[in-house]
Amino acid sequence: MDPVVAIAPYRAYALFIMSKTRTEVLEENRKKGIVAGAASAGAVAAGIFITPFVGAVAAVPAAYLAYKWWKHRAENGIKV
């Protein structure tokens, strides 16, 4: 028996399990957006109320989270 033929049904089954519904993708997008927004608001607040240096340091993870959120939106075709 050809090993590729024996593995093919497993691959199709594994791909079927890993897919997400559109609702799950949109929910994940909402959560990522909230986290990115909260981190950005925290960085701005730290820059205003503590020192600009602390705000700049806090902006680094906020920018990373915002990048991941926008990348997620682009990969899943979320426009608005």
ABEGO torsion letter per residue (X at the ends): XBAAAAAAAAAAAAAAAABBBAAAAAAAAAAAAAAAAAAAAAAAAAAAABBAAAAAAAAAAAAAAAAAAAAAAAAAGBAX
